[in-house]
Amino acid sequence: MTNLQKNLQTPQIEAEVEVQTKAPSPLDSASDEIKLAVDLIYLLESNEVDKETAIKALEIVLSDFKNK
């Protein structure tokens, strides 16, 4: 094989894949209402919703769901 042929060969790409195992979370076995509560808290906090605004909104939601 000439030097030109060696340079034209497709390079071999080697990749190493690291598999990470996720440690089980206490939420994995939590009830659906706990999971939903955690999601709602995360949503409110990550959007920096004012505490009083969040409470008033949750009271409206609670009232609405109780009246259905």
C-alpha positions as CSV (number, residue, x, y, z in Angstrom):
1,M,0.0,0.0,0.0
2,T,1.4,3.4,-1.0
3,N,1.5,6.4,1.3
4,L,-1.3,8.0,-0.8
5,Q,-3.5,5.0,-0.3
6,K,-2.8,5.0,3.5
7,N,-3.8,8.7,3.6
8,L,-7.0,8.1,1.7
9,Q,-8.3,5.3,4.0
10,T,-11.3,6.1,6.1
11,P,-10.1,6.6,9.7
12,Q,-11.4,4.2,12.2
13,I,-13.3,5.9,15.0
14,E,-13.3,4.2,18.4
15,A,-15.7,5.3,21.0
16,E,-16.0,4.3,24.6
17,V,-19.4,4.4,26.0
18,E,-19.8,4.8,29.8
19,V,-23.0,3.4,31.2
20,Q,-24.0,5.2,34.4
21,T,-26.4,3.5,36.7
22,K,-28.8,5.8,38.5
23,A,-29.1,5.2,42.2
24,P,-32.8,4.6,43.1
25,S,-34.5,7.7,44.4
26,P,-37.0,7.6,47.3
27,L,-39.5,9.1,44.9
28,D,-39.4,6.0,42.7
29,S,-41.5,4.2,45.3
30,A,-43.5,7.2,46.4
31,S,-47.2,7.5,45.9
32,D,-48.6,9.4,42.9
33,E,-49.7,12.3,45.1
34,I,-46.2,12.7,46.5
35,K,-44.7,12.6,43.1
36,L,-47.2,15.2,41.8
37,A,-46.6,17.5,44.8
38,V,-42.8,17.3,44.3
39,D,-43.3,18.2,40.6
40,L,-45.6,21.1,41.4
41,I,-43.1,22.5,44.0
42,Y,-40.3,22.2,41.5
43,L,-42.4,23.9,38.8
44,L,-43.3,26.8,41.2
45,E,-39.7,27.2,42.6
46,S,-37.9,26.9,39.2
47,N,-40.2,29.6,37.8
48,E,-39.6,31.8,40.9
49,V,-43.3,32.1,41.6
50,D,-44.0,34.4,44.6
51,K,-45.0,32.4,47.7
52,E,-48.3,34.3,48.2
53,T,-49.2,34.0,44.5
54,A,-48.5,30.3,44.5
55,I,-50.6,29.7,47.6
56,K,-53.5,31.7,46.2
57,A,-53.3,29.8,42.9
58,L,-53.1,26.4,44.7
59,E,-56.2,27.4,46.8
60,I,-58.1,28.1,43.5
61,V,-56.9,24.7,42.1
62,L,-57.9,22.9,45.3
63,S,-61.4,24.5,45.3
64,D,-61.9,23.7,41.6
65,F,-60.9,20.1,42.0
66,K,-63.1,19.7,45.1
67,N,-66.1,21.1,43.3
68,K,-65.8,18.7,40.3
